[in-house]
Amino acid sequence: MGLLIRPTPLPAQAEAPHVRLAVTPASAGWQYVSFMVYHLRAGQRLSGAAQGQETLVMILAGIGEARLNGQMLGEVGERLSVFEDRAPYALYLSVDGHYELVCRSERMEVAIAAAPPTEQQVPARLIGPADISLEIRGSGQTERRIRHILDTDQEAERLIAVEVITPGGNWSSFPPHKHDTENPPHESYLEETYYHHIQPADGFAIQRVYSYDGLDETLTVHDGELVLVPRGYHTVAAVPGCDLYYLNVMAGPRRAWQYQVDAAFRRLLPPSGSITGTVLRPGAPASGR
């Protein structure tokens, strides 16, 4: 499997939820991250179980009803597009958890991430907009909005999940950085996926994944495509006129986001030496900056 994963075409009609794409540790050639995307139509039902994995079910777009471990949670979802200025909903499942979603809007897009469990048992829960902080990171041509769905300041075992909106013409995941070596406290080994959406949908973005020992791939990314980052430095560019959304999922042996910036770009780091931004209150819109 290469680094770029293309989705299967959406059928004109389908009686069951459509699997848009699926990645497992076996197919990706790594150890930790599994990732799937489902598309549902009005009235369709999606149910599943953690099956011994730490699991995060994210309602990226659409509105529906949810059950978690048999308990009715009621309505989930407030946005019909990932580009709306609203936070998503997510269900966090422990290893023996199970869930059910019913689509109540015309369509619903659901992403499911999983990773092997640890000895820690984290209770299942609903993650709502009030639990998700918004960060403005970078400035000028590197400014982007980050929503921390399940970041390292939130309770979990291995999984980390954030979503990022990058305006057309801006760079994201910048400066280029890597997290492919377990060397605490300087760097953590984290496998990573980038699930992309482009607005308008006929646009594209550019993503580069590279190292100084032979890996160097520059990818043209279209709406609904996934990029694997098993190792190496990585960065993304939203082309002018095309806003970029991506959902990052990461997991590794240790739940810490510690990275190394490419030496050629360390001069761009702030005096603190780390990539930081301004965190707004949970659920706050970007216009509140």
Beta strands, then each sheet from edge to edge (+ up, - down):
strand 1: 4-5
strand 2: 18-23
strand 3: 34-41
strand 4: 45-49
strand 5: 54-61
strand 6: 64-68
strand 7: 71-76
strand 8: 89-93
strand 9: 98-103
strand 10: 107-115
strand 11: 125-127
strand 12: 133-137
strand 13: 144-150
strand 14: 160-166
strand 15: 171-178
strand 16: 191-199
strand 17: 205-210
strand 18: 216-221
strand 19: 226-229
strand 20: 233-238
strand 21: 243-251
strand 22: 260-261
strand 23: 277-280
sheet 1: 1+ 19- 16+ 21- 14+ 13- 12+ 23-
sheet 2: 2+ 3- 10+ 5- 8+ 11-
sheet 3: 4+ 9- 6+ 7-
sheet 4: 18+ 17- 20+ 15- 22+
end
